[in-house]
Amino acid sequence: MGLVVEAFRVGPMDNGSYLVYCDGTKEAAVVDPSYDSLVILDRVRELGLNVRWILNTHAHFDHVVENAAFVRETGATLAIHSGELPLLQSLDVQASMFGVEAPEYVEPGHLLSSGEQVPVGKGSLEVRMTSGHSPASVSFVGPGFVICGDALFSGSIGRTDFPGCSHDTLLASIRSELLSLPDETVVYPGHGPATTIGHERTRNPFLQ
């Protein structure tokens, strides 16, 4: 019994929101519920899943906009790294910068730590620190895949022109925490299509 990942490319920013579930126990986690991601709930009901976690890679508004709705609908625990709390608590400021309505705030029920194993049924997701795009971004590593938020994209890396960002920190995070994974590892990013660690290691111009 392994973990299954289903990717949903949603919303006006082509965000990646993800459903991860154990095909044996039917326990599940939803990662980065973005705009228009409530369609994931239809899939949850179709498969008869029990959503245990709502996980945020980081607290930029477009990755957390439906946190409250998913917590309300599923009763799941919201989890994020403590270093992202200032961003999460300033959603109104973030939204105003982009001229959008502020997402509803919901208090996290669990604070993630580096190296933690988040249980999902009989499997787990390893928390890895991939800071740089935001102060305390994390990635979730499962068997054969990584959900990395806005750290690494197909052919690119995350922006580092926001407050609290660091280009050097992001590159160091990618090299130590992501490029250390096997080449065949599937990368599920916060925007755009999936890729692999091997492809990005050899083809991504930011990593050469």
Buried (B, 14 or more C-beta within 10 A) or exposed (E): EEBBBBBBBBBEEEBBBBBBBBBEBBBBBBBBBBBBBBEBBEBBEEBEBBBBBBBBBBBBBBBBBBBBBBBEBBEBBBBBBEBBBEBBEBBEEBBEEEEBEBBBEBEBEBEBEBEBEBBBBEBBBBBBBBBBBBBBBBBBBBEEBBBBBBBBBBBBBBBBEBEBBBBEBBBBBBEEBBBEBEEEBBBBBBBBBBBBBBBBBEEBEBBE
